[in-house]
Amino acid sequence: MNEETTTEKKGNPISRFFWTNKRRRAKNLYFILAVLVVVFALGIGYVNAKLSKIQYEDPNQQNPGSSFTDEIYEDEEIDIMNSINTAGSLNDYLFKWANNGGTPYSSKNVINVLLIGLDSADALENGGRSDTLILLSLNKKTKKINMTSFFRDTWTYINVRGRDMYGKINSSYFYGGPETLIETIQNDFKVKIDYYVAVDFSSFTDIINDLGGLTIDVEEYEAEYIRRTSVHKDFPSGQGVKLNGWEALVYARIRKSDSDSDVSRTRRQRKVIMALMESAKGAGVSQLNSALDTLFKYVKTDLTRMEILSYGVQGLTNGWLNYEIQQTTIADDDVFKTGYVGSASVVFIDFELAAQRIQTAIYGDSNITLAADRVIPFRLVSRIS
């Protein structure tokens, strides 16, 4: 062992943490929410070798680590956000809500990471549409992890490098990458997003197989729809069904088996991610090693290596994996309606009401007060299903 390596182990507290706990913690590997944070207690060199497979937005960025610590802070008061009380059209409402000058809600006790599941193998490099959008919110004060799903067909305002556009929210990644997608979601739902993790969703098949499959409850009507519309003619149903990678991906993607379409689709996606978490928690070292080799090749993020390591240490020492997981949707009838823009089927959202509910679910509070004379966007839509 050379002197430089020895000095690194003695001088770097994160390196020392991993090095001194190599054997004792080898079976406590973390795989937080499938793509967020992995803690390897097998030595800093091994960790860096794994993390080098990830595509970093700025590989030269050398942050000293995350400012998100285990300290609990008093939440600061955030300015109240004004309602939209005049709008001549739906697009006028969308523009005004996105640009109302309000401050997205944030807290030092919460970290928000946007999980982006992409629809093609080359989408990380060449752009694609975000097939899956889930906001993972870890609240160290309440010791809860909230999963918020967004409908990919949500009709919204998109600012593409200063140009005003209107379209489905999943197209914002295609037009402007993760930065434009994050800006769009923040403008719509008024929640600050700290980081993103983009994954080629098709890679989940190999990851799930590496972990030995998923155990999940499958309704008979869901299985029947898959048997009828795919090559999986013997798709199983029942409680505690074991699915391989391809079966789990097909299950997560079906939409038209339910009258509410994307609502149930997002529910199934969250079920698959939670089942993936459970599989990872029970997997052996060699299984996790193989799964991570597969996963990291298909990941792009604006987290730095040091931030991932820092979060990993905090997650291990503070028991993040044992936090209660709760789910938030915007599937209530007073929040969303389905309809059409031209021939395209889309989802219309009462963003003001949706943002208030999402803020409350994540933070326990909201800076949005619903004015009595506010615009109800559904009244501006001519074609609602």
Secondary structure, DSSP 8 states (H G I E B T S, - for coil): --HHHHHHHHH-HHHHHHHHTTTTTTT----BTTTTB----S-HHHHHHHHTTSEESSTT------S--S----------B------SSHHHHHHHHHTS----B--TTEEEEEEEEESSTTHHHH---EEEEEEEEEETTTTEEEEEE--TTBEEEEEETTEEEEEETTHHHHHHHHHHHHHHHHHHH-B---EEEEEEGGGHHHHHHHTT-EEEEE-HHHHHHHHHHSS-TT---EEEEEE-HHHHHHHHH--TTSTTTHHHHHHHHHHHHHHHHHHHHT--HHHHHHHHHHHHTTEEES--HHHHHHHHHHHHHHTGGGSEEEEE---STTTEEEEEETTEEEEEE-HHHHHHHHHHHHHS--SB---TT---GGGG-S-B-
